[in-house]
Amino acid sequence: GRVYATVISGHSLPVYIAWLAVPLTALVLARTRLGLRLRAVGESPEAVAAAGLSVARLRFAALAVNGALCGVAGVCLSMAQGNGFLRDMSAGRGYLALAALIFGKWRPWPVLAACLLFAAADAVQARLQGVVLPGIGTVPVQLIQALPYLITVAILAGFVGTARPPRALGKPYRPTQ
């Protein structure tokens, strides 16, 4: 019906792969040895090293996969917006992605929910441009375009303090001997 026609069908292959990546990532992180190691390297690299595993190798592998997925996302973004690269085409989406990660507390399913919330705000701002609101008139386009970012700031304002990142996030690991 209508939901299938407007929401589910008509997307490119990478969109469907991205939808499958969320449960796959959740499964790998929660139920596999690799997931345990990846989580451990973010929380306690000392424990990973004590188990005889290479912290640098695990972190580099995770970074390489991350970089490859970001590259694919960039290609999908450029192809979705007119089959080519445009300056400022990402338009702050990296900020929204980081906010979704914080809002989702570094867990795949809550991060997906945050991404859907921010995507809905982006869709609303695209629909509201040029609309005349009763009693208000035409809202400036710049204010409408800022809507997803304003919503993000409002959500994160009271939320950042409760989100706890992985303990070793952004900290270089220096083995002790």
CNS distance restraints for C-alpha pairs under 8 A (distance, minus, plus):
assign (resid   1 and name CA) (resid   5 and name CA) 6.30 0.50 0.50
assign (resid   2 and name CA) (resid   6 and name CA) 6.09 0.50 0.50
assign (resid   3 and name CA) (resid   7 and name CA) 5.45 0.50 0.50
assign (resid   3 and name CA) (resid   8 and name CA) 6.90 0.50 0.50
assign (resid   4 and name CA) (resid   8 and name CA) 4.78 0.50 0.50
assign (resid   4 and name CA) (resid   9 and name CA) 5.87 0.50 0.50
assign (resid   5 and name CA) (resid   9 and name CA) 5.46 0.50 0.50
assign (resid   5 and name CA) (resid  10 and name CA) 7.46 0.50 0.50
assign (resid   6 and name CA) (resid  10 and name CA) 7.85 0.50 0.50
assign (resid  11 and name CA) (resid  15 and name CA) 6.24 0.50 0.50
assign (resid  11 and name CA) (resid  16 and name CA) 7.44 0.50 0.50
assign (resid  12 and name CA) (resid  16 and name CA) 7.17 0.50 0.50
assign (resid  13 and name CA) (resid  17 and name CA) 6.33 0.50 0.50
assign (resid  14 and name CA) (resid  18 and name CA) 6.00 0.50 0.50
assign (resid  14 and name CA) (resid  76 and name CA) 7.22 0.50 0.50
assign (resid  15 and name CA) (resid  19 and name CA) 6.41 0.50 0.50
assign (resid  16 and name CA) (resid  20 and name CA) 6.40 0.50 0.50
assign (resid  17 and name CA) (resid  21 and name CA) 6.07 0.50 0.50
assign (resid  18 and name CA) (resid  22 and name CA) 6.84 0.50 0.50
assign (resid  19 and name CA) (resid  23 and name CA) 7.81 0.50 0.50
assign (resid  20 and name CA) (resid  24 and name CA) 6.34 0.50 0.50
assign (resid  21 and name CA) (resid  25 and name CA) 5.79 0.50 0.50
assign (resid  22 and name CA) (resid  26 and name CA) 6.14 0.50 0.50
assign (resid  22 and name CA) (resid 108 and name CA) 6.12 0.50 0.50
assign (resid  22 and name CA) (resid 109 and name CA) 6.98 0.50 0.50
assign (resid  22 and name CA) (resid 112 and name CA) 7.36 0.50 0.50
assign (resid  23 and name CA) (resid  27 and name CA) 6.00 0.50 0.50
assign (resid  23 and name CA) (resid 108 and name CA) 7.69 0.50 0.50
assign (resid  23 and name CA) (resid 109 and name CA) 7.72 0.50 0.50
assign (resid  24 and name CA) (resid  28 and name CA) 6.11 0.50 0.50
assign (resid  25 and name CA) (resid  29 and name CA) 6.02 0.50 0.50
assign (resid  25 and name CA) (resid 108 and name CA) 6.89 0.50 0.50
assign (resid  26 and name CA) (resid  30 and name CA) 5.98 0.50 0.50
assign (resid  26 and name CA) (resid 107 and name CA) 7.67 0.50 0.50
assign (resid  26 and name CA) (resid 108 and name CA) 5.62 0.50 0.50
assign (resid  26 and name CA) (resid 109 and name CA) 7.26 0.50 0.50
assign (resid  27 and name CA) (resid  31 and name CA) 5.57 0.50 0.50
assign (resid  27 and name CA) (resid  32 and name CA) 7.42 0.50 0.50
assign (resid  28 and name CA) (resid  32 and name CA) 5.27 0.50 0.50
assign (resid  28 and name CA) (resid  34 and name CA) 7.07 0.50 0.50
assign (resid  28 and name CA) (resid  35 and name CA) 5.23 0.50 0.50
assign (resid  29 and name CA) (resid  34 and name CA) 7.24 0.50 0.50
assign (resid  29 and name CA) (resid  35 and name CA) 3.71 0.50 0.50
assign (resid  29 and name CA) (resid  36 and name CA) 6.36 0.50 0.50
assign (resid  29 and name CA) (resid  38 and name CA) 7.43 0.50 0.50
assign (resid  29 and name CA) (resid  39 and name CA) 7.19 0.50 0.50
assign (resid  30 and name CA) (resid  35 and name CA) 6.11 0.50 0.50
assign (resid  30 and name CA) (resid  36 and name CA) 7.06 0.50 0.50
assign (resid  31 and name CA) (resid  35 and name CA) 6.78 0.50 0.50
assign (resid  31 and name CA) (resid  36 and name CA) 7.66 0.50 0.50
assign (resid  32 and name CA) (resid  36 and name CA) 6.34 0.50 0.50
assign (resid  33 and name CA) (resid  37 and name CA) 6.20 0.50 0.50
assign (resid  34 and name CA) (resid  38 and name CA) 6.12 0.50 0.50
assign (resid  35 and name CA) (resid  39 and name CA) 6.09 0.50 0.50
assign (resid  36 and name CA) (resid  40 and name CA) 5.97 0.50 0.50
assign (resid  37 and name CA) (resid  41 and name CA) 6.02 0.50 0.50
assign (resid  37 and name CA) (resid  48 and name CA) 7.03 0.50 0.50
assign (resid  37 and name CA) (resid  58 and name CA) 7.87 0.50 0.50
assign (resid  38 and name CA) (resid  42 and name CA) 6.57 0.50 0.50
assign (resid  38 and name CA) (resid  58 and name CA) 6.95 0.50 0.50
assign (resid  38 and name CA) (resid  59 and name CA) 7.77 0.50 0.50
assign (resid  38 and name CA) (resid  62 and name CA) 7.71 0.50 0.50
assign (resid  39 and name CA) (resid  43 and name CA) 6.27 0.50 0.50
assign (resid  40 and name CA) (resid  44 and name CA) 5.31 0.50 0.50
assign (resid  40 and name CA) (resid  45 and name CA) 6.34 0.50 0.50
assign (resid  40 and name CA) (resid  47 and name CA) 7.28 0.50 0.50
assign (resid  40 and name CA) (resid  48 and name CA) 6.45 0.50 0.50
assign (resid  41 and name CA) (resid  45 and name CA) 4.43 0.50 0.50
assign (resid  41 and name CA) (resid  47 and name CA) 7.94 0.50 0.50
assign (resid  41 and name CA) (resid  48 and name CA) 6.14 0.50 0.50
assign (resid  41 and name CA) (resid  55 and name CA) 6.43 0.50 0.50
assign (resid  41 and name CA) (resid  58 and name CA) 7.38 0.50 0.50
assign (resid  41 and name CA) (resid  59 and name CA) 7.19 0.50 0.50
assign (resid  41 and name CA) (resid 168 and name CA) 7.58 0.50 0.50
assign (resid  42 and name CA) (resid 166 and name CA) 5.43 0.50 0.50
assign (resid  42 and name CA) (resid 167 and name CA) 6.45 0.50 0.50
assign (resid  42 and name CA) (resid 168 and name CA) 5.07 0.50 0.50
assign (resid  42 and name CA) (resid 169 and name CA) 5.80 0.50 0.50
assign (resid  43 and name CA) (resid 166 and name CA) 5.09 0.50 0.50
assign (resid  43 and name CA) (resid 167 and name CA) 4.74 0.50 0.50
assign (resid  43 and name CA) (resid 168 and name CA) 5.27 0.50 0.50
assign (resid  43 and name CA) (resid 169 and name CA) 7.53 0.50 0.50
assign (resid  44 and name CA) (resid  48 and name CA) 6.84 0.50 0.50
assign (resid  44 and name CA) (resid 167 and name CA) 7.09 0.50 0.50
assign (resid  44 and name CA) (resid 168 and name CA) 6.49 0.50 0.50
assign (resid  45 and name CA) (resid  49 and name CA) 6.21 0.50 0.50
assign (resid  45 and name CA) (resid  55 and name CA) 6.25 0.50 0.50
assign (resid  45 and name CA) (resid 168 and name CA) 7.25 0.50 0.50
assign (resid  45 and name CA) (resid 173 and name CA) 6.93 0.50 0.50
assign (resid  46 and name CA) (resid  50 and name CA) 6.07 0.50 0.50
assign (resid  46 and name CA) (resid 175 and name CA) 7.63 0.50 0.50
assign (resid  47 and name CA) (resid  51 and name CA) 6.25 0.50 0.50
assign (resid  48 and name CA) (resid  52 and name CA) 6.75 0.50 0.50
assign (resid  48 and name CA) (resid  53 and name CA) 5.70 0.50 0.50
assign (resid  48 and name CA) (resid  54 and name CA) 7.35 0.50 0.50
assign (resid  48 and name CA) (resid  55 and name CA) 6.48 0.50 0.50
assign (resid  49 and name CA) (resid  53 and name CA) 5.19 0.50 0.50
assign (resid  49 and name CA) (resid  54 and name CA) 6.14 0.50 0.50
assign (resid  49 and name CA) (resid  55 and name CA) 6.17 0.50 0.50
assign (resid  49 and name CA) (resid 175 and name CA) 7.90 0.50 0.50
assign (resid  54 and name CA) (resid  58 and name CA) 6.34 0.50 0.50
assign (resid  55 and name CA) (resid  59 and name CA) 6.08 0.50 0.50
assign (resid  55 and name CA) (resid 173 and name CA) 7.57 0.50 0.50
assign (resid  56 and name CA) (resid  60 and name CA) 5.89 0.50 0.50
assign (resid  56 and name CA) (resid 173 and name CA) 7.87 0.50 0.50
assign (resid  57 and name CA) (resid  61 and name CA) 6.03 0.50 0.50
assign (resid  58 and name CA) (resid  62 and name CA) 6.18 0.50 0.50
assign (resid  59 and name CA) (resid  63 and name CA) 6.06 0.50 0.50
assign (resid  60 and name CA) (resid  64 and name CA) 6.02 0.50 0.50
assign (resid  61 and name CA) (resid  65 and name CA) 6.26 0.50 0.50
assign (resid  62 and name CA) (resid  66 and name CA) 6.09 0.50 0.50
assign (resid  63 and name CA) (resid  67 and name CA) 6.03 0.50 0.50
assign (resid  64 and name CA) (resid  68 and name CA) 6.17 0.50 0.50
assign (resid  65 and name CA) (resid  69 and name CA) 6.17 0.50 0.50
assign (resid  66 and name CA) (resid  70 and name CA) 6.13 0.50 0.50
assign (resid  67 and name CA) (resid  71 and name CA) 6.13 0.50 0.50
assign (resid  68 and name CA) (resid  72 and name CA) 6.30 0.50 0.50
assign (resid  69 and name CA) (resid  73 and name CA) 6.12 0.50 0.50
assign (resid  70 and name CA) (resid  74 and name CA) 6.13 0.50 0.50
assign (resid  71 and name CA) (resid  75 and name CA) 6.29 0.50 0.50
assign (resid  72 and name CA) (resid  76 and name CA) 6.17 0.50 0.50
assign (resid  73 and name CA) (resid  77 and name CA) 6.07 0.50 0.50
assign (resid  74 and name CA) (resid  78 and name CA) 6.18 0.50 0.50
assign (resid  75 and name CA) (resid  79 and name CA) 6.09 0.50 0.50
assign (resid  76 and name CA) (resid  80 and name CA) 5.96 0.50 0.50
assign (resid  77 and name CA) (resid  81 and name CA) 6.26 0.50 0.50
assign (resid  77 and name CA) (resid  90 and name CA) 7.70 0.50 0.50
assign (resid  78 and name CA) (resid  82 and name CA) 6.80 0.50 0.50
assign (resid  78 and name CA) (resid  83 and name CA) 5.91 0.50 0.50
assign (resid  78 and name CA) (resid  84 and name CA) 5.22 0.50 0.50
assign (resid  78 and name CA) (resid  85 and name CA) 5.33 0.50 0.50
assign (resid  78 and name CA) (resid  86 and name CA) 7.58 0.50 0.50
assign (resid  78 and name CA) (resid  89 and name CA) 7.62 0.50 0.50
assign (resid  79 and name CA) (resid  83 and name CA) 4.14 0.50 0.50
assign (resid  79 and name CA) (resid  84 and name CA) 5.95 0.50 0.50
assign (resid  85 and name CA) (resid  89 and name CA) 7.32 0.50 0.50
assign (resid  90 and name CA) (resid  94 and name CA) 7.36 0.50 0.50
assign (resid  92 and name CA) (resid  96 and name CA) 6.70 0.50 0.50
assign (resid  93 and name CA) (resid  97 and name CA) 6.07 0.50 0.50
assign (resid  94 and name CA) (resid  98 and name CA) 6.17 0.50 0.50
assign (resid  95 and name CA) (resid  99 and name CA) 6.11 0.50 0.50
assign (resid  96 and name CA) (resid 100 and name CA) 6.05 0.50 0.50
assign (resid  96 and name CA) (resid 115 and name CA) 7.94 0.50 0.50
assign (resid  96 and name CA) (resid 118 and name CA) 7.16 0.50 0.50
assign (resid  96 and name CA) (resid 149 and name CA) 7.42 0.50 0.50
assign (resid  96 and name CA) (resid 152 and name CA) 7.16 0.50 0.50
assign (resid  97 and name CA) (resid 101 and name CA) 6.24 0.50 0.50
assign (resid  97 and name CA) (resid 115 and name CA) 7.17 0.50 0.50
assign (resid  98 and name CA) (resid 102 and name CA) 6.32 0.50 0.50
assign (resid  99 and name CA) (resid 103 and name CA) 5.92 0.50 0.50
assign (resid  99 and name CA) (resid 152 and name CA) 6.94 0.50 0.50
assign (resid  99 and name CA) (resid 156 and name CA) 7.24 0.50 0.50
assign (resid 100 and name CA) (resid 104 and name CA) 5.79 0.50 0.50
assign (resid 100 and name CA) (resid 111 and name CA) 5.51 0.50 0.50
assign (resid 100 and name CA) (resid 112 and name CA) 7.84 0.50 0.50
assign (resid 100 and name CA) (resid 114 and name CA) 5.01 0.50 0.50
assign (resid 100 and name CA) (resid 115 and name CA) 5.70 0.50 0.50
assign (resid 100 and name CA) (resid 118 and name CA) 7.80 0.50 0.50
assign (resid 101 and name CA) (resid 105 and name CA) 6.12 0.50 0.50
assign (resid 101 and name CA) (resid 106 and name CA) 5.38 0.50 0.50
assign (resid 101 and name CA) (resid 107 and name CA) 7.71 0.50 0.50
assign (resid 101 and name CA) (resid 111 and name CA) 5.48 0.50 0.50
assign (resid 101 and name CA) (resid 114 and name CA) 7.79 0.50 0.50
assign (resid 102 and name CA) (resid 106 and name CA) 6.31 0.50 0.50
assign (resid 102 and name CA) (resid 111 and name CA) 7.97 0.50 0.50
assign (resid 102 and name CA) (resid 160 and name CA) 6.95 0.50 0.50
assign (resid 102 and name CA) (resid 163 and name CA) 6.28 0.50 0.50
assign (resid 102 and name CA) (resid 165 and name CA) 7.68 0.50 0.50
assign (resid 103 and name CA) (resid 110 and name CA) 7.65 0.50 0.50
assign (resid 103 and name CA) (resid 111 and name CA) 6.88 0.50 0.50
assign (resid 103 and name CA) (resid 114 and name CA) 6.51 0.50 0.50
assign (resid 103 and name CA) (resid 155 and name CA) 7.99 0.50 0.50
assign (resid 103 and name CA) (resid 156 and name CA) 6.90 0.50 0.50
assign (resid 103 and name CA) (resid 159 and name CA) 7.00 0.50 0.50
assign (resid 103 and name CA) (resid 160 and name CA) 7.40 0.50 0.50
assign (resid 103 and name CA) (resid 163 and name CA) 7.08 0.50 0.50
assign (resid 104 and name CA) (resid 108 and name CA) 7.43 0.50 0.50
assign (resid 104 and name CA) (resid 109 and name CA) 7.57 0.50 0.50
assign (resid 104 and name CA) (resid 110 and name CA) 4.37 0.50 0.50
assign (resid 104 and name CA) (resid 111 and name CA) 4.10 0.50 0.50
assign (resid 104 and name CA) (resid 112 and name CA) 7.63 0.50 0.50
assign (resid 104 and name CA) (resid 113 and name CA) 7.52 0.50 0.50
assign (resid 104 and name CA) (resid 114 and name CA) 6.22 0.50 0.50
assign (resid 105 and name CA) (resid 110 and name CA) 7.21 0.50 0.50
assign (resid 105 and name CA) (resid 111 and name CA) 7.24 0.50 0.50
assign (resid 105 and name CA) (resid 163 and name CA) 5.47 0.50 0.50
assign (resid 105 and name CA) (resid 164 and name CA) 6.78 0.50 0.50
assign (resid 105 and name CA) (resid 165 and name CA) 7.09 0.50 0.50
assign (resid 106 and name CA) (resid 110 and name CA) 7.94 0.50 0.50
assign (resid 106 and name CA) (resid 111 and name CA) 6.82 0.50 0.50
assign (resid 106 and name CA) (resid 165 and name CA) 6.99 0.50 0.50
assign (resid 107 and name CA) (resid 111 and name CA) 5.99 0.50 0.50
assign (resid 108 and name CA) (resid 112 and name CA) 6.17 0.50 0.50
assign (resid 109 and name CA) (resid 113 and name CA) 6.39 0.50 0.50
assign (resid 110 and name CA) (resid 114 and name CA) 6.21 0.50 0.50
assign (resid 111 and name CA) (resid 115 and name CA) 6.12 0.50 0.50
assign (resid 112 and name CA) (resid 116 and name CA) 6.20 0.50 0.50
assign (resid 113 and name CA) (resid 117 and name CA) 6.23 0.50 0.50
assign (resid 114 and name CA) (resid 118 and name CA) 6.22 0.50 0.50
assign (resid 115 and name CA) (resid 119 and name CA) 5.95 0.50 0.50
assign (resid 116 and name CA) (resid 120 and name CA) 6.02 0.50 0.50
assign (resid 117 and name CA) (resid 121 and name CA) 6.38 0.50 0.50
assign (resid 118 and name CA) (resid 122 and name CA) 6.23 0.50 0.50
assign (resid 118 and name CA) (resid 148 and name CA) 6.25 0.50 0.50
assign (resid 118 and name CA) (resid 151 and name CA) 7.98 0.50 0.50
assign (resid 118 and name CA) (resid 152 and name CA) 7.34 0.50 0.50
assign (resid 119 and name CA) (resid 123 and name CA) 6.12 0.50 0.50
assign (resid 120 and name CA) (resid 124 and name CA) 6.10 0.50 0.50
assign (resid 121 and name CA) (resid 125 and name CA) 6.25 0.50 0.50
assign (resid 121 and name CA) (resid 147 and name CA) 6.86 0.50 0.50
assign (resid 121 and name CA) (resid 148 and name CA) 5.03 0.50 0.50
assign (resid 121 and name CA) (resid 151 and name CA) 7.60 0.50 0.50
assign (resid 122 and name CA) (resid 126 and name CA) 6.35 0.50 0.50
assign (resid 122 and name CA) (resid 147 and name CA) 7.41 0.50 0.50
assign (resid 122 and name CA) (resid 148 and name CA) 5.43 0.50 0.50
assign (resid 123 and name CA) (resid 127 and name CA) 6.35 0.50 0.50
assign (resid 124 and name CA) (resid 128 and name CA) 6.08 0.50 0.50
assign (resid 125 and name CA) (resid 129 and name CA) 6.41 0.50 0.50
assign (resid 125 and name CA) (resid 144 and name CA) 5.39 0.50 0.50
assign (resid 125 and name CA) (resid 145 and name CA) 5.76 0.50 0.50
assign (resid 125 and name CA) (resid 146 and name CA) 7.98 0.50 0.50
assign (resid 125 and name CA) (resid 147 and name CA) 6.23 0.50 0.50
assign (resid 125 and name CA) (resid 148 and name CA) 7.26 0.50 0.50
assign (resid 126 and name CA) (resid 144 and name CA) 7.94 0.50 0.50
assign (resid 126 and name CA) (resid 145 and name CA) 7.41 0.50 0.50
assign (resid 127 and name CA) (resid 131 and name CA) 7.97 0.50 0.50
assign (resid 128 and name CA) (resid 144 and name CA) 6.82 0.50 0.50
assign (resid 129 and name CA) (resid 139 and name CA) 7.78 0.50 0.50
assign (resid 129 and name CA) (resid 141 and name CA) 5.75 0.50 0.50
assign (resid 129 and name CA) (resid 144 and name CA) 6.33 0.50 0.50
assign (resid 129 and name CA) (resid 145 and name CA) 7.79 0.50 0.50
assign (resid 130 and name CA) (resid 138 and name CA) 6.38 0.50 0.50
assign (resid 130 and name CA) (resid 139 and name CA) 7.29 0.50 0.50
assign (resid 130 and name CA) (resid 141 and name CA) 6.98 0.50 0.50
assign (resid 131 and name CA) (resid 138 and name CA) 6.12 0.50 0.50
assign (resid 131 and name CA) (resid 139 and name CA) 7.44 0.50 0.50
assign (resid 132 and name CA) (resid 136 and name CA) 7.49 0.50 0.50
assign (resid 132 and name CA) (resid 137 and name CA) 4.94 0.50 0.50
assign (resid 132 and name CA) (resid 138 and name CA) 4.45 0.50 0.50
assign (resid 132 and name CA) (resid 139 and name CA) 7.08 0.50 0.50
assign (resid 133 and name CA) (resid 137 and name CA) 5.03 0.50 0.50
assign (resid 133 and name CA) (resid 138 and name CA) 6.19 0.50 0.50
assign (resid 133 and name CA) (resid 139 and name CA) 7.46 0.50 0.50
assign (resid 139 and name CA) (resid 143 and name CA) 7.07 0.50 0.50
assign (resid 139 and name CA) (resid 144 and name CA) 7.05 0.50 0.50
assign (resid 140 and name CA) (resid 144 and name CA) 6.59 0.50 0.50
assign (resid 141 and name CA) (resid 145 and name CA) 6.06 0.50 0.50
assign (resid 142 and name CA) (resid 146 and name CA) 6.18 0.50 0.50
assign (resid 143 and name CA) (resid 147 and name CA) 6.48 0.50 0.50
assign (resid 146 and name CA) (resid 150 and name CA) 6.08 0.50 0.50
assign (resid 147 and name CA) (resid 151 and name CA) 6.09 0.50 0.50
assign (resid 148 and name CA) (resid 152 and name CA) 6.14 0.50 0.50
assign (resid 149 and name CA) (resid 153 and name CA) 6.17 0.50 0.50
assign (resid 150 and name CA) (resid 154 and name CA) 6.13 0.50 0.50
assign (resid 151 and name CA) (resid 155 and name CA) 6.10 0.50 0.50
assign (resid 152 and name CA) (resid 156 and name CA) 6.06 0.50 0.50
assign (resid 153 and name CA) (resid 157 and name CA) 5.80 0.50 0.50
assign (resid 154 and name CA) (resid 158 and name CA) 7.45 0.50 0.50
assign (resid 155 and name CA) (resid 159 and name CA) 6.46 0.50 0.50
assign (resid 156 and name CA) (resid 160 and name CA) 5.44 0.50 0.50
assign (resid 159 and name CA) (resid 163 and name CA) 6.67 0.50 0.50
assign (resid 165 and name CA) (resid 169 and name CA) 6.89 0.50 0.50
assign (resid 168 and name CA) (resid 172 and name CA) 7.90 0.50 0.50
